[in-house]
Amino acid sequence: AITVPWIVYRWRKRSERERYSTPPTYAATWR
C-alpha cells in the first residue's frame, strides 16, 4: 500500500507525455 506512491509519482512525471501515446496497460507504463 506504500510501495506505489513513490514509484507512481516517478513514472507518472516522465511517463506523463508517453502516457498519451502508450496504452493503459499499466505494465507498459513501467517501461
PQR file with spaces between the fields and no chain letter, atoms N, CA, C, O and H, PARSE charges and radii, in Angstrom:
ATOM       1  N    ALA     1       0.853   -1.215    0.000 -0.4000 1.5000
ATOM       2  CA   ALA     1       0.000    0.000    0.000 -0.0000 2.0000
ATOM       3  C    ALA     1       0.879    1.252    0.000  0.5500 1.7000
ATOM       4  O    ALA     1       0.462    2.334   -0.412 -0.5500 1.4000
ATOM       5  N    ILE     2       2.112    1.061    0.478 -0.4000 1.5000
ATOM       6  CA   ILE     2       3.033    2.218    0.495 -0.0000 2.0000
ATOM       7  C    ILE     2       4.243    1.943   -0.407  0.5500 1.7000
ATOM       8  O    ILE     2       5.314    2.528   -0.244 -0.5500 1.4000
ATOM       9  H    ILE     2       2.451    0.182    0.813  0.4000 1.0000
ATOM      10  N    THR     3       4.032    1.039   -1.358 -0.4000 1.5000
ATOM      11  CA   THR     3       5.144    0.718   -2.263 -0.0000 2.0000
ATOM      12  C    THR     3       4.842    1.207   -3.675  0.5500 1.7000
ATOM      13  O    THR     3       5.491    0.813   -4.643 -0.5500 1.4000
ATOM      14  H    THR     3       3.162    0.564   -1.491  0.4000 1.0000
ATOM      15  N    VAL     4       3.840    2.075   -3.762 -0.4000 1.5000
ATOM      16  CA   VAL     4       3.453    2.578   -5.084 -0.0000 2.0000
ATOM      17  C    VAL     4       3.567    4.097   -5.169  0.5500 1.7000
ATOM      18  O    VAL     4       3.977    4.628   -6.201 -0.5500 1.4000
ATOM      19  H    VAL     4       3.313    2.396   -2.975  0.4000 1.0000
ATOM      20  N    PRO     5       3.212    4.801   -4.100 -0.5600 1.5000
ATOM      21  CA   PRO     5       3.271    6.269   -4.077  0.2800 2.0000
ATOM      22  C    PRO     5       4.515    6.847   -4.733  0.5500 1.7000
ATOM      23  O    PRO     5       4.418    7.712   -5.604 -0.5500 1.4000
ATOM      24  N    TRP     6       5.675    6.374   -4.319 -0.4000 1.5000
ATOM      25  CA   TRP     6       6.928    6.932   -4.856 -0.0000 2.0000
ATOM      26  C    TRP     6       7.177    6.460   -6.294  0.5500 1.7000
ATOM      27  O    TRP     6       7.711    7.192   -7.127 -0.5500 1.4000
ATOM      28  H    TRP     6       5.753    5.672   -3.611  0.4000 1.0000
ATOM      29  N    ILE     7       6.774    5.221   -6.550 -0.4000 1.5000
ATOM      30  CA   ILE     7       7.002    4.659   -7.899 -0.0000 2.0000
ATOM      31  C    ILE     7       6.043    5.276   -8.915  0.5500 1.7000
ATOM      32  O    ILE     7       6.392    5.492  -10.075 -0.5500 1.4000
ATOM      33  H    ILE     7       6.340    4.627   -5.873  0.4000 1.0000
ATOM      34  N    VAL     8       4.853    5.547   -8.456 -0.4000 1.5000
ATOM      35  CA   VAL     8       3.845    6.131   -9.353 -0.0000 2.0000
ATOM      36  C    VAL     8       4.186    7.584   -9.668  0.5500 1.7000
ATOM      37  O    VAL     8       4.034    8.043  -10.800 -0.5500 1.4000
ATOM      38  H    VAL     8       4.569    5.371   -7.514  0.4000 1.0000
ATOM      39  N    TYR     9       4.641    8.282   -8.665 -0.4000 1.5000
ATOM      40  CA   TYR     9       4.996    9.701   -8.849 -0.0000 2.0000
ATOM      41  C    TYR     9       6.192    9.837   -9.789  0.5500 1.7000
ATOM      42  O    TYR     9       6.365   10.851  -10.465 -0.5500 1.4000
ATOM      43  H    TYR     9       4.764    7.909   -7.745  0.4000 1.0000
ATOM      44  N    ARG    10       7.004    8.794   -9.811 -0.4000 1.5000
ATOM      45  CA   ARG    10       8.212    8.821  -10.655 -0.0000 2.0000
ATOM      46  C    ARG    10       7.858    8.591  -12.134  0.5500 1.7000
ATOM      47  O    ARG    10       8.195    9.411  -12.988 -0.5500 1.4000
ATOM      48  H    ARG    10       6.864    7.971   -9.261  0.4000 1.0000
ATOM      49  N    TRP    11       7.194    7.498  -12.426 -0.4000 1.5000
ATOM      50  CA   TRP    11       6.869    7.201  -13.834 -0.0000 2.0000
ATOM      51  C    TRP    11       5.776    8.126  -14.345  0.5500 1.7000
ATOM      52  O    TRP    11       5.678    8.387  -15.544 -0.5500 1.4000
ATOM      53  H    TRP    11       6.921    6.832  -11.732  0.4000 1.0000
ATOM      54  N    ARG    12       4.976    8.607  -13.447 -0.4000 1.5000
ATOM      55  CA   ARG    12       3.882    9.492  -13.858 -0.0000 2.0000
ATOM      56  C    ARG    12       4.439   10.822  -14.390  0.5500 1.7000
ATOM      57  O    ARG    12       3.867   11.429  -15.295 -0.5500 1.4000
ATOM      58  H    ARG    12       5.056    8.395  -12.473  0.4000 1.0000
ATOM      59  N    LYS    13       5.536   11.249  -13.825 -0.4000 1.5000
ATOM      60  CA   LYS    13       6.129   12.531  -14.266 -0.0000 2.0000
ATOM      61  C    LYS    13       6.827   12.377  -15.623  0.5500 1.7000
ATOM      62  O    LYS    13       6.666   13.215  -16.510 -0.5500 1.4000
ATOM      63  H    LYS    13       6.000   10.755  -13.089  0.4000 1.0000
ATOM      64  N    ARG    14       7.585   11.324  -15.769 -0.4000 1.5000
ATOM      65  CA   ARG    14       8.312   11.115  -17.031 -0.0000 2.0000
ATOM      66  C    ARG    14       7.432   10.396  -18.053  0.5500 1.7000
ATOM      67  O    ARG    14       7.677   10.479  -19.256 -0.5500 1.4000
ATOM      68  H    ARG    14       7.716   10.643  -15.048  0.4000 1.0000
ATOM      69  N    SER    15       6.408    9.690  -17.572 -0.4000 1.5000
ATOM      70  CA   SER    15       5.502    8.971  -18.478 -0.0000 2.0000
ATOM      71  C    SER    15       4.276    9.824  -18.805  0.5500 1.7000
ATOM      72  O    SER    15       3.394    9.429  -19.568 -0.5500 1.4000
ATOM      73  H    SER    15       6.209    9.622  -16.594  0.4000 1.0000
ATOM      74  N    GLU    16       4.261   11.001  -18.200 -0.4000 1.5000
ATOM      75  CA   GLU    16       3.115   11.894  -18.419 -0.0000 2.0000
ATOM      76  C    GLU    16       2.926   12.159  -19.916  0.5500 1.7000
ATOM      77  O    GLU    16       1.802   12.252  -20.409 -0.5500 1.4000
ATOM      78  H    GLU    16       4.977   11.322  -17.580  0.4000 1.0000
ATOM      79  N    ARG    17       4.050   12.278  -20.623 -0.4000 1.5000
ATOM      80  CA   ARG    17       3.981   12.554  -22.063 -0.0000 2.0000
ATOM      81  C    ARG    17       3.773   11.256  -22.835  0.5500 1.7000
ATOM      82  O    ARG    17       3.020   11.211  -23.808 -0.5500 1.4000
ATOM      83  H    ARG    17       4.963   12.203  -20.223  0.4000 1.0000
ATOM      84  N    GLU    18       4.439   10.223  -22.394 -0.4000 1.5000
ATOM      85  CA   GLU    18       4.305    8.931  -23.080 -0.0000 2.0000
ATOM      86  C    GLU    18       2.940    8.310  -22.824  0.5500 1.7000
ATOM      87  O    GLU    18       2.444    7.498  -23.604 -0.5500 1.4000
ATOM      88  H    GLU    18       5.051   10.260  -21.604  0.4000 1.0000
ATOM      89  N    ARG    19       2.356    8.713  -21.719 -0.4000 1.5000
ATOM      90  CA   ARG    19       1.049    8.175  -21.345 -0.0000 2.0000
ATOM      91  C    ARG    19       0.016    8.444  -22.446  0.5500 1.7000
ATOM      92  O    ARG    19      -0.909    7.659  -22.656 -0.5500 1.4000
ATOM      93  H    ARG    19       2.759    9.373  -21.085  0.4000 1.0000
ATOM      94  N    TYR    20       0.195    9.556  -23.132 -0.4000 1.5000
ATOM      95  CA   TYR    20      -0.745    9.910  -24.201 -0.0000 2.0000
ATOM      96  C    TYR    20      -0.559    8.995  -25.413  0.5500 1.7000
ATOM      97  O    TYR    20      -1.484    8.767  -26.193 -0.5500 1.4000
ATOM      98  H    TYR    20       0.947   10.194  -22.962  0.4000 1.0000
ATOM      99  N    SER    21       0.668    8.478  -25.545 -0.4000 1.5000
ATOM     100  CA   SER    21       0.970    7.625  -26.694 -0.0000 2.0000
ATOM     101  C    SER    21       0.848    6.142  -26.323  0.5500 1.7000
ATOM     102  O    SER    21       0.392    5.313  -27.112 -0.5500 1.4000
ATOM     103  H    SER    21       1.419    8.663  -24.911  0.4000 1.0000
ATOM     104  N    THR    22       1.270    5.848  -25.104 -0.4000 1.5000
ATOM     105  CA   THR    22       1.209    4.453  -24.650 -0.0000 2.0000
ATOM     106  C    THR    22      -0.180    4.099  -24.123  0.5500 1.7000
ATOM     107  O    THR    22      -0.868    4.949  -23.557 -0.5500 1.4000
ATOM     108  H    THR    22       1.640    6.521  -24.464  0.4000 1.0000
ATOM     109  N    PRO    23      -0.583    2.869  -24.304 -0.5600 1.5000
ATOM     110  CA   PRO    23      -1.889    2.377  -23.864  0.2800 2.0000
ATOM     111  C    PRO    23      -1.950    2.173  -22.355  0.5500 1.7000
ATOM     112  O    PRO    23      -0.915    2.011  -21.708 -0.5500 1.4000
ATOM     113  N    PRO    24      -3.144    2.178  -21.798 -0.5600 1.5000
ATOM     114  CA   PRO    24      -3.351    1.992  -20.355  0.2800 2.0000
ATOM     115  C    PRO    24      -3.180    0.539  -19.931  0.5500 1.7000
ATOM     116  O    PRO    24      -4.075   -0.052  -19.327 -0.5500 1.4000
ATOM     117  N    THR    25      -2.048   -0.015  -20.247 -0.4000 1.5000
ATOM     118  CA   THR    25      -1.821   -1.419  -19.909 -0.0000 2.0000
ATOM     119  C    THR    25      -1.081   -1.549  -18.575  0.5500 1.7000
ATOM     120  O    THR    25      -0.680   -2.640  -18.169 -0.5500 1.4000
ATOM     121  H    THR    25      -1.321    0.465  -20.738  0.4000 1.0000
ATOM     122  N    TYR    26      -0.911   -0.397  -17.903 -0.4000 1.5000
ATOM     123  CA   TYR    26      -0.254   -0.410  -16.592 -0.0000 2.0000
ATOM     124  C    TYR    26       1.178   -0.935  -16.684  0.5500 1.7000
ATOM     125  O    TYR    26       2.120   -0.266  -16.261 -0.5500 1.4000
ATOM     126  H    TYR    26      -1.236    0.489  -18.233  0.4000 1.0000
ATOM     127  N    ALA    27       1.330   -2.118  -17.231 -0.4000 1.5000
ATOM     128  CA   ALA    27       2.657   -2.728  -17.333 -0.0000 2.0000
ATOM     129  C    ALA    27       3.489   -1.968  -18.359  0.5500 1.7000
ATOM     130  O    ALA    27       4.714   -1.904  -18.249 -0.5500 1.4000
ATOM     131  H    ALA    27       0.564   -2.662  -17.574  0.4000 1.0000
ATOM     132  N    ALA    28       2.831   -1.403  -19.340 -0.4000 1.5000
ATOM     133  CA   ALA    28       3.541   -0.672  -20.399 -0.0000 2.0000
ATOM     134  C    ALA    28       4.085    0.643  -19.855  0.5500 1.7000
ATOM     135  O    ALA    28       5.068    1.183  -20.363 -0.5500 1.4000
ATOM     136  H    ALA    28       1.837   -1.455  -19.430  0.4000 1.0000
ATOM     137  N    THR    29       3.431    1.146  -18.820 -0.4000 1.5000
ATOM     138  CA   THR    29       3.851    2.428  -18.253 -0.0000 2.0000
ATOM     139  C    THR    29       5.117    2.265  -17.429  0.5500 1.7000
ATOM     140  O    THR    29       5.871    3.222  -17.251 -0.5500 1.4000
ATOM     141  H    THR    29       2.632    0.707  -18.407  0.4000 1.0000
ATOM     142  N    TRP    30       5.356    1.065  -16.927 -0.4000 1.5000
ATOM     143  CA   TRP    30       6.546    0.831  -16.098 -0.0000 2.0000
ATOM     144  C    TRP    30       7.810    0.891  -16.958  0.5500 1.7000
ATOM     145  O    TRP    30       8.900    1.178  -16.463 -0.5500 1.4000
ATOM     146  H    TRP    30       4.744    0.287  -17.071  0.4000 1.0000
ATOM     147  N    ARG    31       7.643    0.615  -18.254 -0.4000 1.5000
ATOM     148  CA   ARG    31       8.813    0.620  -19.128 -0.0000 2.0000
ATOM     149  C    ARG    31       9.388    1.985  -19.044  0.5500 1.7000
ATOM     150  O    ARG    31      10.396    2.272  -19.690 -0.5500 1.4000
ATOM     151  H    ARG    31       6.757    0.383  -18.656  0.4000 1.0000
